[in-house]
């Protein structure tokens, strides 16, 4: 159980970081973090639909990791 817990914790940290970055890169009313770098990321990354799919995928991974850590803690 210890190895599974460590793997899930590492996955949680990585997915949290990528979730924060993918949300910050979204272009909103104010432009977001992508305008801070000249807005080149939005033109090279394609449409915002692909960025939305990435954010939703990472959010699902994050949620599954949280549930997994809860199950490990409950049954350990």
Secondary structure, DSSP 8 states (H G I E B T S, - for coil): -HHHHHHHHHHHHHHHHHHHHHHHTS--SS--HHHHTTTHHHHHS--HHHHHHHHHHHHHHHHHHHHHHHHHHHH-
